[in-house]
Amino acid sequence: MIDHITSGFAFDVLRILGIDGRGGAVVTAAMNVVSQRQERKDIVKIQDRELKPSEVDRIALIAPKATINIIRNYEVTSKKVVELPQVIRGIMKCDNPSCISNSREPVEAQFRVDQREPIRLRCYFCGHIMEREDVLKQF
Amino acid sequence: MIDHITSGFAFDVLRILGIDGRGGAVVTAAMNVVSQRQERKDIVKIQDRELKPSEVDRIALIAPKATINIIRNYEVTSKKVVELPQVIRGIMKCDNPSCISNSREPVEAQFRVDQREPIRLRCYFCGHIMEREDVLKQF
């Protein structure tokens, strides 16, 4: 179960996980529900599905408060908050076609997190800014 | 609540309704759950939302067994199955660009339902066949 997803972004989380409903996975999504802290949030539950680290990293970019709860026999057996590091590497490309990370040089794209939510990334090489919608286009 | 949606098609129903989660509507979707009849189905619940006839007509094309239940104070106050007529008019265009319904003639596209699920439509004018995925592309 992925809880405390930024409200309105459950579909994006499912897209990151490659779930469109057609694969037969048992999935529940709740959008814009009121949390105990009286804030709006989204929730996604997926049966029998472990998340890969690369998936968790992507989710952290658009829902930095999300928690990943493992439920076995109706009990939460593990709970952890996704981690959004200060520097993002290996997940995304820079949108600036002239950036050295998009050339033939062996330079991997790298970003600094300027703002956590909504995410704003700054390319380490060319300074290009990427907002949440730019990030989502790559997922 | 829209129940008995063809399993795997909850997202398409939400798309037909223009719901992507960002609008703030409280929405729950369950995919590939086992129904009382031991079949897989999808369910969508939307708070405070009436469906337009044109939306119901579109849903019927991809989920002809869907039922639309109105719930007030936790009780089902109305329940009806969507209706898939034998002839479809005014919902979709024919995919064949040479079809007279795509010309400047004042001829409205019209289809016969050849098969209900998955839907298969036959253009009344040019005989062109449209399958479910073709239909979904227009929604």
Interface residues (C-beta under 8 A of the other chain):
Chain A: S7 G8 F9 A10 F11 D20 G21 R22 G23 G24 A25 V26 V27 T28 A29 A30 M31 N32 V33 R40 D42
Chain B: S7 G8 F9 A10 F11 D20 G21 R22 G23 G24 A25 V26 V27 T28 A29 A30 M31 N32 V33 R40 D42
